[in-house]
Amino acid sequence: MSHITYNKMWTEAQEALNGLLQREIEDKPLKVQKDRITVFQMLATFYIKYVQIFCNLETAYDQIVHPQKRLVIRQVLEGVMGRILELKNEMVELENSEFHYFDDILQDLKLSPEHIEIPIPRYFIKEKLKVLREREKILAQILINTGLQDIKPKKYVKPLPLEEVIRVIQISERARQGRLRATFMKQIYLEENRERQARLQGAKGPNLDAAALRIQKVWRGFTQWKKTVKMREEEMIFLGMNPPPQFQRISASVARAQNVENKRCEVQGRHETEYEKALVSIKTHLREIEGPDIKESLQEQIRQWFIECRHITGKFPEYPNEEEGGSTAIFSQKTPDQVAAELAAKEEAALKKKNKEKGKKEKGKKKRKEKGKEKKGKTDTEKEEGWKMAPSNFLPIMEEGNNQYKDVWQNRDEQWNFPQEYDPELIKEEKRKEVEEEIRVQVDELMRQELKNLKLAVDREKDKKQKKGTRGKKGGKKKKKKGKKSGKKKKEKDLTPDRTINSLYKELVEEGLLIKPKTVKLSDYVGEYSYLGTTLRLVDIEPMPSLADVRQLIALYGILPLGSQAVHEKAPLVKALLLTGPTGVGKKMLVHALCTETGANLFNLSASNIAGKYPGKSGLQMMLHMVFKVAKQLQPSVIWIGDTEKTFYKRVPKSEKEMEPKRLKKNLPKILKSLKAEDRVLVVGTTERPFDADLQPFCKVYKKIILIPRPDYASRFVLWKHIILQNRGVVTKSLNISCLAKVSDGFTQGHIVYAVQTVLSERRLRQMTNKPLTAAEFLSSLARQDPVYKEEEETYKVWYAKTPLGKARARALMEGEEMRKGKGKDKGKKKGGKKGKKKKK
């Protein structure tokens, strides 16, 4: 696609965003809303529209070549990502559920579920591709050196002696001759049999008419069958039930589009490097040409200010410090009197603050007690009042980006810039401010000295006082330095101050704590959308989430915050994530997908992996310190704890006591508290048996819990097709995938993968052209495995109902039922009262 197409896409996204921002700003001062359904519909519509804008902005950012446009798009894109996460958090708090269903809203907006699929920004990997490749090489080299790399061994062919070779050739040749002899003997036998039959029947000749009729009958039947099959196929294609024959082939236009995208990425990189060079060259050019004039004008203005202050107040003014802004405070469109008054007021305020600090400390204790009581009262009133939108951290960012688009790019004439290279005028505007600021700092130093000289010449007595003041300031500065030193002392808790990150990285790889993630994309986690979610919730039945919903949550809670620093710092913070569900639902696959999509490091702190490593309390502290130090330095990072229920066991089984599975139980909450918004580190736990863990400490660590169910019919249908094609199988009419999806009810993705891999052996793949696949072939391998029974699924549901979010959901449903019953009783009373009055009359 062309530059115009992507520019148009950007403008459409900005117009849609502008409309949404206006709506959000208008809805802010509204009263508190009590009706949860209307609130949810409002939040859901905002969410869906933001997702659509996000999709358009992501494609525009990925393909637009202009480097300055991309900076504006990036700012808006990160703002939209953050706003989506905020709206998701609002919906979770409103519905007390991690899963939401938008069937009715999608119908109203005439959209399909694909339109709300969260895209993963491609710049997460593209912008740090070189770093990731270097890291992969280092990791592979360390693994090879330590012997931990799973290198596929080359098949060693043992050299045979000449006698053995001759014997093998003789065996194969004799076998070939034997097969030929057998076929020849078979032909002789058949001919003899035919002659024997002819002798028994007599010397009757063949009936040519009957033979011709039979041949005609068979041929006509065959041709008619071919015609009906063709008609049936054409009909199914016309109705849209079957894809057209050219659907499977990669069309020339699609291939051309992919080539164009790749070329655009190359041009994008070239323009980016040219823009970075231009930033430096234009700045130096401005400093050389406009720098002296700016310096002279600044000095003249400051001297004029000195004279005016001297003329009005009768004394030279105090020059503002760097903290106060230096000469910027002078040029803030104020008269000398106002500037002098402001400086005097600041000095008085500083003295008053010192006196007030003592009083504040005493009053602080009383106020805390009063606030505690007030908070309790407030929470009760808030619950009664209803719902109100929380303040957003990302609306100002989006507004700033939107205003920048309107001011600079909306009506900008770009006819001269066909190749979409950088705009030098915009760079000059930006860099002129930077040059002015740099020159201003130099001029401030010169003018301070000049003012000092003037004061020495005119008012020597005042200069003595100023010296005392400067001593006091110096003393203050020293105190500040002491404060800084005290701050540094806290940072000195580093247990490995003398070691480099590379050495720590190497040690963690050697110990098997830092592992190489498998290259799996989130799109490989195949699953369909649940179309009955809203209808079931209206009847107060909690539906089981679909695999598409799970995929969405991984993108929202894991990939988007880990991929972008700006989003992670301001969005609702998710430090730990728990993936729970029966065996084979793809928990580990999702962990690896998290790392692949964000380029994150993967640390394995599973109980089985850390057993016997770094023994003792000091050893454990050292291990955790090293892991989290490397994770923070080389962020983003994912810390995976497999079978995480073992760290929170109620009672440790005798067979696992030697392993010490509860080593991390006390330290994990402390480490999670130490993680800040700047640290793109996510702790991901996976478990098949969450009910074995002690619930309270378990839920304190993992505040976000994603229950992954077994796949439903729609997901199984898609899975069978995807996995068969992935394993080099061919889906034909003889293979009834609908039947397989129905039969495999209760089986997980892992079971389906195993069944497909056992059937599609190398020998079976070679026979595929002559003998197409059938559904019956997969049944035997499925039957050997145990499915996930309803009782097991119910245990997961019961356990999830005991979690804080599950309890809140159950409470909300109970309150809703009570409200309905109350309304029903009131209506009944009213009707009864009316009837009674009529009878009296």
C-alpha positions in Angstrom: 0.0 0.0 0.0 1.1 3.6 -0.6 2.0 6.5 1.7 -1.5 8.0 1.1 -3.3 4.9 2.3 -1.4 4.8 5.6 -1.7 8.5 6.1 -5.5 8.2 5.5 -5.6 5.3 8.1 -3.8 7.6 10.6 -6.2 10.5 10.0 -9.2 8.2 10.4 -7.8 6.8 13.7 -7.1 10.4 15.0 -10.7 11.6 14.1 -12.2 8.6 15.9 -9.9 9.2 18.9 -10.9 12.9 18.9 -14.5 12.0 19.1 -13.9 9.5 21.9 -11.8 12.0 23.9 -14.6 14.6 23.6 -17.2 12.0 24.8 -14.9 11.0 27.7 -14.4 14.6 28.8 -18.2 15.3 28.5 -19.1 12.2 30.6 -16.6 13.2 33.4 -18.9 15.6 35.4 -21.9 13.3 35.2 -23.6 12.1 38.4 -22.8 8.8 40.0 -24.5 6.0 38.1 -26.3 3.2 40.0 -27.4 1.0 37.1 -24.5 -1.5 36.5 -25.8 -2.7 33.1 -25.8 0.8 31.5 -22.3 1.5 33.1 -20.9 -1.8 31.7 -22.4 -1.0 28.2 -20.8 2.4 28.3 -17.4 1.0 29.3 -17.6 -1.8 26.8 -18.4 0.5 23.9 -15.4 2.7 24.9 -13.2 -0.4 25.1 -14.3 -1.8 21.7 -13.8 1.6 20.0 -10.4 2.1 21.6 -9.4 -1.4 20.4 -10.3 -0.5 16.8 -8.3 2.7 17.0 -5.4 0.7 18.5 -5.5 -1.7 15.5 -5.4 1.2 13.0 -2.6 3.1 14.9 -0.5 0.0 15.2 -0.6 -0.7 11.4 0.0 3.0 10.7 3.0 3.1 13.1 4.4 -0.1 11.6 4.2 1.1 8.0 4.5 4.9 7.9 8.0 5.9 6.8 8.1 9.6 8.0 10.2 9.6 11.2 8.5 12.7 12.8 5.0 11.4 12.2 6.0 8.1 13.8 6.9 10.0 17.0 3.4 11.5 17.3 1.8 8.1 16.5 3.9 6.3 19.1 2.8 8.7 21.8 -0.9 8.4 21.0 -0.5 4.6 20.5 0.9 4.1 24.0 -1.8 6.4 25.4 -4.5 4.2 23.7 -2.9 1.0 25.0 -2.8 2.4 28.5 -6.5 3.5 28.3 -7.6 0.0 27.1 -5.9 -1.4 30.2 -7.6 1.1 32.5 -11.0 0.4 31.0 -10.4 -3.3 31.4 -9.6 -2.7 35.1 -12.8 -0.7 35.5 -14.8 -3.6 33.9 -13.2 -6.1 36.2 -14.0 -4.1 39.3 -17.6 -3.5 38.1 -18.4 -7.1 37.2 -16.0 -8.8 39.6 -14.9 -11.1 36.8 -11.8 -11.3 34.5 -13.9 -12.4 31.5 -16.4 -10.1 29.7 -18.8 -10.7 26.9 -19.8 -8.1 24.3 -22.2 -10.1 22.0 -25.1 -7.6 22.1 -22.8 -4.6 21.7 -20.9 -6.1 18.8 -24.3 -6.8 17.1 -25.3 -3.1 17.6 -22.0 -1.9 16.2 -22.2 -4.5 13.4 -18.8 -5.9 14.3 -17.4 -9.5 14.5 -15.4 -10.8 17.4 -12.2 -10.5 15.3 -12.6 -6.7 15.5 -11.9 -6.8 19.3 -8.9 -9.1 19.0 -6.0 -7.2 20.7 -3.1 -6.9 18.2 0.4 -7.3 19.5 2.5 -4.2 18.4 5.3 -5.3 16.1 7.6 -2.6 17.3 8.1 -4.6 20.6 10.5 -6.9 18.8 11.5 -4.8 15.7 13.1 -2.0 17.7 15.3 -4.3 19.8 15.9 -7.0 17.2 19.7 -6.6 17.2 19.9 -6.7 21.0 17.8 -9.9 21.1 19.9 -11.6 18.4 23.1 -10.8 20.3 21.5 -12.1 23.5 20.4 -15.3 21.8 23.9 -15.9 20.5 25.4 -15.4 24.0 22.8 -17.7 25.6 23.4 -20.4 22.9 27.2 -20.2 23.4 26.9 -20.5 27.2 24.5 -23.5 26.8 26.9 -25.2 24.4 29.9 -24.6 26.7 28.1 -26.0 29.7 26.6 -28.9 27.7 23.0 -27.9 28.4 22.2 -27.2 24.7 19.8 -29.7 23.1 21.9 -30.1 20.0 20.5 -32.5 17.5 23.2 -35.1 17.1 24.3 -35.9 13.6 23.5 -39.4 12.5 26.7 -41.2 12.7 27.0 -43.7 9.8 29.3 -46.6 10.7 31.6 -47.5 7.8 30.9 -51.1 6.7 33.6 -53.6 5.5 33.6 -54.6 1.8 32.3 -58.1 2.6 29.3 -56.7 4.5 28.5 -54.3 1.7 28.5 -57.1 -0.9 26.3 -59.3 1.3 23.7 -56.4 1.7 23.7 -55.9 -2.1 23.2 -59.6 -2.7 20.3 -59.8 -0.2 18.5 -56.9 -1.8 19.1 -58.2 -5.4 17.9 -61.7 -4.5 14.8 -60.1 -2.9 14.1 -58.1 -6.0 14.5 -61.2 -8.2 12.2 -63.1 -5.9 9.5 -60.4 -6.1 9.7 -60.4 -10.0 9.5 -64.2 -10.0 6.4 -64.1 -7.7 4.5 -61.7 -10.0 5.4 -63.8 -13.0 4.1 -66.9 -11.4 0.9 -65.2 -10.3 0.2 -64.2 -13.9 0.8 -67.8 -15.1 -1.6 -69.0 -12.4 -4.3 -66.6 -13.4 -4.0 -67.5 -17.1 -4.3 -71.2 -16.2 -7.3 -70.6 -14.0 -9.0 -68.6 -16.8 -8.5 -71.5 -19.3 -9.9 -74.0 -16.8 -13.0 -71.9 -16.3 -13.5 -71.6 -20.0 -13.3 -75.4 -20.5 -15.9 -76.0 -17.8 -18.4 -73.5 -19.2 -18.0 -74.8 -22.8 -17.0 -73.3 -26.0 -19.4 -70.3 -25.8 -18.0 -67.0 -27.2 -18.3 -63.6 -25.4 -21.5 -61.6 -26.0 -20.3 -58.3 -27.4 -23.6 -56.4 -27.0 -23.9 -57.3 -23.3 -20.2 -56.3 -22.8 -20.8 -53.0 -24.6 -23.9 -52.2 -22.5 -22.1 -52.9 -19.3 -19.2 -50.7 -20.3 -21.7 -47.9 -21.2 -23.5 -48.3 -17.9 -20.4 -48.0 -15.8 -19.0 -45.1 -17.8 -22.2 -43.1 -17.8 -22.6 -43.6 -14.1 -19.0 -42.5 -13.5 -19.4 -39.3 -15.7 -22.7 -38.4 -14.0 -21.1 -38.9 -10.5 -18.3 -36.6 -11.5 -20.8 -33.9 -12.7 -22.9 -34.1 -9.6 -19.7 -33.8 -7.4 -18.6 -30.7 -9.4 -22.1 -29.1 -9.1 -22.2 -29.8 -5.4 -18.8 -28.2 -4.9 -19.8 -25.1 -7.0 -23.0 -24.8 -5.0 -21.1 -25.0 -1.6 -18.6 -22.4 -2.8 -21.5 -20.1 -4.0 -23.2 -20.4 -0.6 -19.9 -19.7 1.2 -19.8 -23.0 2.9 -16.6 -24.1 1.2 -13.6 -21.9 0.3 -12.8 -21.4 -3.4 -10.0 -23.5 -5.0 -7.5 -20.7 -5.2 -8.1 -19.9 -1.5 -5.3 -22.2 -0.3 -2.8 -20.8 -2.7 -0.8 -17.7 -2.0 -2.0 -15.1 -4.5 0.5 -12.9 -6.4 -1.1 -9.8 -4.9 -0.7 -11.0 -1.3 3.0 -11.9 -2.0 3.6 -8.5 -3.6 2.0 -6.8 -0.6 4.3 -8.7 1.8 7.3 -7.6 -0.3 6.2 -4.0 -0.2 5.8 -4.2 3.6 9.4 -5.5 4.0 10.7 -2.8 1.7 8.8 -0.1 3.7 10.5 -1.4 6.8 13.9 -1.0 5.2 13.0 2.5 4.0 11.8 3.3 7.6 15.1 2.3 9.1 17.0 4.4 6.5 14.9 7.5 7.2 15.3 7.0 10.9 19.1 7.0 10.7 19.0 10.1 8.4 16.7 11.9 10.9 19.0 11.1 13.9 21.9 12.5 11.9 19.9 15.6 11.0 19.1 16.2 14.6 22.8 16.6 15.4 23.8 18.5 12.3 20.9 21.0 12.4 21.5 21.7 16.1 25.2 22.4 15.5 24.3 24.6 12.5 21.9 26.6 14.6 24.4 27.0 17.4 27.0 28.3 15.0 24.8 30.7 13.1 22.0 31.8 15.5 23.9 31.2 18.8 25.9 34.5 19.0 22.8 36.5 18.2 20.8 34.7 20.9 23.6 35.2 23.4 23.8 39.0 22.7 20.0 39.5 22.8 19.8 37.6 26.2 22.6 39.6 27.7 21.1 42.9 26.6 17.7 42.0 28.0 19.2 40.9 31.4 21.3 44.1 31.6 18.2 46.2 30.8 16.4 44.3 33.7 19.3 45.2 36.0 19.0 48.9 35.2 15.2 48.9 35.5 15.3 47.2 38.9 18.0 49.6 40.1 16.0 52.6 38.8 12.7 51.5 40.5 13.8 49.8 43.7 17.1 51.7 44.3 19.1 48.5 44.4 20.3 45.7 42.2 18.1 42.6 42.2 19.0 39.1 43.4 19.7 36.9 40.4 17.4 33.8 40.4 19.0 30.4 41.1 19.1 27.5 38.6 16.4 25.8 40.7 14.1 28.8 40.3 14.7 28.8 36.5 17.6 31.3 36.2 16.9 34.0 33.6 13.6 32.3 32.5 12.1 33.7 35.7 13.1 37.2 34.4 11.6 36.7 30.9 8.3 35.3 32.1 6.6 38.6 30.9 6.8 40.3 34.3 8.0 43.7 35.4 11.1 44.1 37.6 8.9 45.0 40.6 6.9 41.8 40.2 10.1 39.6 39.8 11.7 41.2 42.9 8.4 40.8 44.9 8.2 37.2 43.9 11.8 36.5 45.0 11.2 38.2 48.4 7.9 36.2 48.9 9.7 32.9 48.2 12.3 33.8 50.9 9.6 34.6 53.4 7.7 31.4 52.5 10.8 29.3 53.1 11.2 30.8 56.6 7.5 30.1 57.4 7.7 26.5 56.3 10.5 25.8 58.8 8.3 27.1 61.7 5.2 25.2 60.5 7.0 21.9 60.2 7.1 21.4 63.9 3.4 22.1 64.3 2.5 19.8 61.5 4.3 16.8 63.0 2.2 17.1 66.2 -1.1 17.6 64.3 -0.2 14.7 61.9 -0.9 12.0 64.5 -4.4 13.4 65.4 -5.3 13.8 61.7 -4.4 10.2 60.9 -6.8 8.9 63.4 -9.6 11.2 62.1 -8.8 10.2 58.5 -9.2 6.5 59.4 -12.7 7.1 60.7 -13.6 9.3 57.7 -12.3 6.6 55.3 -14.6 4.0 56.9 -17.6 6.4 56.5 -16.6 7.2 52.9 -16.4 3.5 51.8 -19.9 3.0 53.1 -21.3 6.0 51.3 -19.4 5.1 48.1 -21.0 1.7 48.1 -24.4 3.3 48.5 -23.8 5.9 45.9 -22.8 3.7 43.0 -20.1 3.8 40.3 -18.0 6.7 39.1 -15.2 6.7 36.5 -11.7 6.7 38.1 -9.2 9.4 37.0 -7.1 8.3 34.0 -3.3 8.6 33.6 -3.5 8.3 29.8 -6.1 10.8 28.8 -3.7 13.8 29.1 -1.1 11.8 27.0 -3.7 11.2 24.3 -4.9 14.8 24.4 -1.4 16.1 24.0 -0.8 13.8 21.0 -4.1 14.7 19.5 -3.4 18.4 19.9 0.0 17.9 18.3 -1.6 16.2 15.4 -4.1 19.0 14.9 -1.5 21.8 15.2 1.2 20.3 13.0 0.0 17.5 10.8 -3.7 17.8 10.1 -3.5 20.6 7.5 0.2 20.4 6.6 1.0 20.6 2.9 3.4 17.7 2.0 3.3 17.8 -1.8 7.1 18.6 -1.8 7.8 15.5 0.4 6.9 12.5 -1.8 9.5 10.1 -0.3 8.3 11.1 3.2 11.7 12.1 4.6 12.2 14.2 7.7 11.0 17.9 7.7 14.0 20.2 8.5 11.7 23.1 9.6 10.2 21.1 12.4 13.6 20.0 13.6 14.8 23.7 13.6 11.8 24.6 15.8 12.6 21.9 18.3 16.4 22.4 18.3 16.2 26.2 18.5 14.6 25.9 22.0 17.3 23.4 23.1 20.1 25.8 21.8 18.4 28.7 23.6 18.3 26.8 26.8 22.0 25.8 26.6 23.0 29.3 25.8 20.8 30.6 28.6 22.7 28.5 31.2 26.0 30.0 29.9 24.6 33.5 29.9 23.3 33.1 33.5 26.8 32.2 34.7 28.3 35.3 33.0 25.5 37.6 34.1 25.7 36.4 37.7 29.4 37.3 37.7 28.6 40.7 36.1 25.9 41.4 38.7 28.4 40.5 41.4 30.9 42.9 40.0 28.3 45.7 39.8 27.3 45.1 43.4 31.0 45.2 44.5 31.4 48.5 42.7 28.2 50.1 43.9 27.0 48.5 47.2 29.9 46.8 49.0 27.9 46.4 52.3 25.3 44.3 50.6 27.9 42.1 49.1 29.1 41.1 52.6 25.6 40.0 53.4 25.4 38.1 50.2 28.7 36.3 51.0 27.1 35.1 54.3 24.1 34.0 52.4 26.2 32.1 50.0 28.0 30.3 52.9 24.6 29.4 54.2 23.7 28.0 50.8 26.9 26.1 50.6 26.2 24.6 54.0 22.7 23.7 52.8 24.2 22.1 49.8 26.5 20.0 52.0 23.5 18.9 54.0 21.8 17.8 50.8 24.9 15.8 49.8 24.7 14.1 53.2 21.0 13.3 52.4 22.1 11.8 49.1 24.7 9.7 50.9 22.1 8.4 53.3 19.9 7.4 50.2 22.9 5.6 48.7 23.4 3.6 51.9 20.0 1.9 51.2 21.1 0.9 47.7 24.3 -0.6 49.2 22.3 -3.7 50.2 23.4 -5.1 46.8 24.8 -8.6 47.6 26.9 -8.7 44.4 28.4 -5.2 44.1 31.6 -6.3 42.5 30.1 -8.6 39.8 29.0 -7.6 36.4 25.6 -8.4 34.9 27.2 -10.6 32.3 28.9 -12.8 34.9 25.6 -13.1 36.9 23.7 -13.9 33.6 26.3 -16.6 32.8 26.0 -18.2 36.3 22.2 -18.2 36.1 22.3 -19.9 32.7 24.8 -22.5 34.0 22.6 -23.2 37.0 19.6 -23.7 34.8 17.7 -20.8 36.3 17.7 -18.7 33.1 16.4 -20.8 30.2 15.8 -20.3 26.5 12.1 -19.7 25.7 10.5 -21.6 22.8 9.6 -19.5 19.8 5.8 -19.6 20.1 3.5 -16.8 19.1 0.3 -15.9 20.9 -1.7 -16.4 17.6 -0.6 -20.1 17.8 -2.8 -20.5 20.8 -5.9 -21.3 18.7 -9.4 -20.9 20.1 -12.8 -19.5 19.2 -14.8 -16.8 20.8 -17.8 -17.6 23.1 -21.0 -16.5 21.5 -23.3 -17.4 24.4 -21.6 -15.4 27.1 -24.1 -12.5 27.5 -27.2 -14.7 27.1 -26.0 -17.0 29.8 -25.2 -14.2 32.2 -28.6 -12.7 31.7 -30.1 -15.9 33.0 -27.6 -15.8 36.0 -25.5 -18.7 34.7 -21.7 -18.1 34.8 -20.3 -19.3 31.4 -16.9 -21.0 31.2 -14.5 -18.7 29.4 -13.4 -19.6 25.9 -9.7 -19.9 24.7 -10.1 -16.6 22.8 -10.9 -14.9 26.1 -7.8 -16.4 27.7 -5.6 -15.2 24.8 -7.0 -11.7 25.2 -6.2 -11.7 28.9 -2.6 -12.8 28.3 -2.2 -9.9 25.8 -3.7 -7.4 28.2 -2.1 -8.4 31.5 1.2 -9.7 30.1 2.3 -8.6 26.6 1.2 -4.9 26.5 2.7 -3.8 29.8 5.9 -5.8 29.3 6.4 -4.5 25.8 6.0 -0.8 26.6 7.8 1.0 29.4 5.4 4.0 29.2 2.4 1.7 29.5 3.9 -0.3 32.4 4.7 2.8 34.5 1.2 4.3 34.4 -1.2 1.5 33.7 -2.8 -0.6 36.6 0.1 -2.6 37.8 0.1 -6.4 37.5 3.1 -8.0 39.3 2.0 -11.6 39.4 -0.2 -13.7 37.2 -1.5 -17.3 37.8 -2.5 -19.6 35.0 -4.4 -22.6 36.3 -6.3 -25.4 34.6 -6.2 -29.1 33.8 -3.3 -30.8 32.1 -2.7 -30.0 28.4 -4.6 -26.7 28.2 -1.5 -24.8 27.2 -0.2 -23.0 30.3 3.5 -23.4 29.5 2.8 -22.5 25.9 1.3 -19.2 27.0 4.4 -18.5 29.2 6.7 -19.0 26.2 4.4 -16.9 24.0 4.7 -14.1 26.5 8.5 -14.2 26.2 8.5 -14.5 22.4 6.1 -11.6 21.8 7.9 -9.2 24.1 11.5 -10.4 23.8 11.6 -11.1 27.5 14.1 -13.3 29.4 12.7 -16.4 31.0 13.7 -17.4 34.5 12.6 -20.8 35.9 12.0 -20.8 39.7 9.9 -23.9 39.8 10.3 -26.0 43.0 11.7 -28.9 41.1 14.3 -26.7 39.3 15.7 -24.9 42.4 15.9 -28.1 44.5 19.4 -28.5 45.8 20.6 -25.2 44.3 21.9 -22.4 46.6 21.1 -24.2 49.9 20.4 -22.4 53.2 18.8 -19.0 53.9 21.8 -17.1 52.7 21.9 -19.2 49.5 18.2 -18.6 48.8 18.7 -14.8 49.3 21.6 -14.8 47.0 19.7 -16.7 44.3 16.7 -14.4 44.5 18.9 -11.3 44.5 20.8 -12.5 41.4 17.6 -13.5 39.5 15.8 -10.2 40.2 18.9 -8.1 39.6 19.4 -9.6 36.2 15.7 -9.5 35.5 15.5 -5.7 36.3 18.7 -4.9 34.4 17.7 -6.9 31.2 14.0 -6.1 31.3 11.4 -7.1 30.2 11.6 -10.4 32.2 9.3 -13.2 33.0 9.8 -15.3 36.2 8.1 -18.6 35.8 7.2 -20.8 38.7 5.9 -24.1 37.5 3.6 -26.2 39.8 3.4 -23.2 42.0 1.0 -24.8 44.4 4.0 -26.6 45.8 5.4 -23.4 47.2 2.1 -22.9 49.1 1.4 -26.5 50.2 -0.9 -26.9 53.2 1.0 -30.1 54.0 4.2 -31.2 52.1 4.0 -34.9 51.0 6.7 -37.2 52.3 8.0 -37.9 48.9 8.7 -34.2 48.3 10.1 -33.2 51.7 13.7 -33.5 50.4 13.0 -31.1 47.6 11.9 -28.3 50.0 9.1 -27.0 47.8 8.1 -24.2 50.3 11.5 -22.4 50.1 10.0 -19.3 48.3 6.8 -19.0 50.3 8.1 -16.3 52.7 10.4 -14.4 50.3 8.0 -14.1 47.3 5.6 -11.5 48.8 8.5 -9.4 50.0 10.1 -9.4 46.5 6.8 -8.5 44.8 6.5 -5.5 47.2 9.9 -4.3 46.2 9.0 -4.4 42.5 8.2 -0.8 41.3 6.3 0.5 38.3 9.6 1.1 36.4 10.5 -2.6 36.7 9.1 -4.6 33.7 9.2 -7.9 35.6 6.2 -10.3 35.7 6.0 -13.4 37.9 3.9 -16.1 36.2 2.8 -19.2 38.1 1.3 -22.3 36.5 -0.5 -25.0 38.3 -2.7 -28.1 37.6 -3.8 -28.5 41.3 -4.5 -25.1 42.8 -6.7 -26.6 45.5 -3.6 -28.2 47.1 -2.3 -24.7 48.0 -3.1 -22.7 51.1 -5.6 -20.2 49.7 -4.8 -17.0 51.6 -1.1 -16.6 51.0 -1.6 -18.0 47.5 -4.1 -15.3 46.6 -2.0 -12.6 48.2 0.9 -13.4 45.8 -1.3 -14.0 42.7 -3.9 -11.3 42.6 -4.7 -12.0 38.9 -5.9 -15.5 38.4 -6.8 -16.9 34.9 -8.7 -20.1 34.9 -8.1 -21.9 31.6 -10.9 -24.4 30.7 -11.0 -27.4 28.4 -11.8 -26.3 24.8 -15.5 -26.1 23.7 -16.8 -27.5 20.4 -16.0 -24.4 18.3 -12.4 -24.3 19.7 -12.0 -28.0 19.2 -13.1 -27.8 15.5 -10.5 -25.1 14.8 -7.9 -26.9 16.8 -8.2 -30.2 14.9 -7.8 -28.5 11.6 -4.9 -26.3 12.8 -2.9 -29.1 14.4 -3.4 -31.5 11.4 -2.2 -28.8 9.0 0.7 -27.9 11.4 1.9 -31.6 11.3 2.0 -31.6 7.5 -1.4 -33.3 7.2 -4.0 -32.6 4.5 -7.6 -31.9 5.2 -9.9 -33.5 2.6 -13.6 -34.3 2.3 -13.0 -37.8 3.6 -11.9 -36.3 7.0 -14.9 -35.3 9.0 -13.5 -32.6 11.4 -17.0 -31.9 12.9 -17.2 -35.5 13.9 -13.7 -35.4 15.5 -14.7 -32.2 17.4 -17.8 -33.8 18.7 -16.1 -37.1 19.8 -13.2 -35.3 21.5 -15.4 -33.5 24.0 -13.6 -33.4 27.3 -10.1 -33.7 25.7 -7.6 -30.8 25.9 -5.3 -29.3 23.3 -2.5 -31.6 24.6 -4.5 -34.7 24.0 -5.4 -33.6 20.4 -1.7 -32.8 19.6 -0.7 -36.2 20.9 -3.3 -38.0 18.8 -2.4 -36.2 15.6 1.4 -36.7 16.1 0.9 -40.5 16.7 -1.2 -40.9 13.6 0.8 -38.7 11.3 4.0 -40.7 11.2 6.5 -40.4 8.3 5.1 -43.5 6.7 1.5 -42.2 6.9 2.5 -38.9 5.4 4.0 -40.6 2.4 0.7 -42.5 1.9 -1.4 -39.3 2.1 -1.8 -38.8 -1.7 -3.2 -42.3 -2.3 -4.9 -42.8 1.0 -6.5 -39.6 2.5 -7.0 -39.2 6.2 -10.2 -40.3 8.0 -11.6 -39.5 11.4 -11.5 -43.1 12.5 -7.7 -43.1 12.4 -7.5 -40.6 15.3 -10.0 -42.4 17.6 -7.7 -45.1 18.8 -4.9 -42.7 20.0 -7.6 -40.5 21.7 -9.1 -43.5 23.5 -5.8 -44.3 25.1 -5.8 -41.0 27.0 -7.9 -39.9 30.0 -10.2 -36.9 29.3 -11.0 -34.1 31.7 -14.3 -35.1 33.3 -17.0 -32.8 34.5 -16.3 -33.6 38.1 -12.7 -32.3 37.7 -14.0 -29.2 36.0 -16.4 -28.6 38.8 -13.5 -28.8 41.4 -11.8 -25.9 39.5 -15.0 -23.9 39.5 -15.5 -24.5 43.3 -11.9 -23.5 44.0 -12.2 -20.3 41.9 -15.4 -19.4 43.7 -13.3 -19.3 46.9 -10.8 -16.7 45.5 -11.3 -13.0 46.4 -12.7 -12.2 42.9 -14.9 -15.3 42.9 -16.4 -14.4 46.3 -17.0 -10.8 45.2 -18.8 -12.2 42.0 -21.0 -14.5 44.1 -21.8 -11.7 46.5 -22.8 -9.4 43.6 -25.1 -12.1 42.1 -26.7 -12.7 45.5 -27.4 -8.9 45.9 -28.9 -8.8 42.4 -31.3 -11.6 43.2 -32.3 -10.0 46.5 -33.0 -6.7 44.7 -35.2 -8.5 42.1 -37.1 -10.3 44.8 -37.6 -7.1 46.7 -39.0 -5.3 43.6 -41.3 -8.3 42.9 -42.8 -8.1 46.5 -43.3 -4.3 46.3 -45.2 -4.8 43.0 -47.4 -7.5 44.6 -48.2 -5.3 47.6 -49.2 -2.4 45.3 -51.5 -4.6 43.2 -53.1 -6.0 46.4 -53.6 -2.6 47.9 -55.4 -1.3 44.7 -57.8 -4.3 44.6 -58.7 -3.7 48.3 -59.6 -0.1 47.6 -61.8 -1.0 44.7 -63.7 -3.6 46.8 -64.4 -0.9 49.5 -66.0 1.3 47.0 
